[in-house]
């Protein structure tokens, strides 16, 4: 089957499911696990968002049932690491934070975006959180994040893997 180039698409699952052309860089995941607090700085249109989305799919505990579909034909699918699908993943995209206005408005936008993402992550992880965590959207993001981290730690749940895109 001839693969199509899905230019500008950073949704890894969609690229795989639509049989889009994809250069397999998954071998770098093994190398990434040897680095503490990795940071990737590349020019625009260089695949950072797609890489972040791929990492989210690889590490997200809620996507473990999709592993073979998403990674079966890749290097990492044939050579998975012990950390495969082992974390809750908080994928933050700061490109949607409104950088205009006063510092208070920027902070409010930041808090809102982080809180919405936390709420979605907790909602998608209800098998683990059992409705015990409520993310309050008008609270500071740091307070909600601390609530999630304490809950995870106290119950010895899988760790939280944080991916920050568009910083």
C-alpha positions, 0 to 999 in steps of 0.5 A: 500500500502506498503511504501518503504524506500527512503534512502538518499532522502531529497526531501520531495515532491518526498517522498510523491509522491512516497509513501515513508516511512516517520515518521511524525514529522510535529507536530514540526512545531507548536512548531517551530513557537514559537521559534525565529531564530531556529537552528538545530544541529544534526549528519550526516544522521539525517534528517536535509536536509529533515526537511529543505525541508519540512519546505520550502514546508510548508511555501512557498507561491508558493506551497500553491496549493500543500498543501493538496497533500503534507501534507494532511495525516500529523499532520500539514495537519490536524492542519495547522498554520496561517503561512502555505504557507505565505512566499517567501522561500529562501532555501540556501544549503551551501554544494555546496560552494567551500571551497578551494582556497583563501578567495576571491575564497571562497567568489566568490563561496558563492556569486554565490550560493546565487545569483543563489538561489535568482534568482530562488526564484524570478523567481518562484515568478514572480506573485509577482515580475512582472519582476521588480527584476533582480538578477545580478550574478556577484554582491555581494549576500548581494546587491541582497538580499537587493534589494529583501528585499527592494522590498518586504518591499516597496510593503508590499509583504509576508515576506522572510523565510530563511532556511540555510542547510549545514552550 
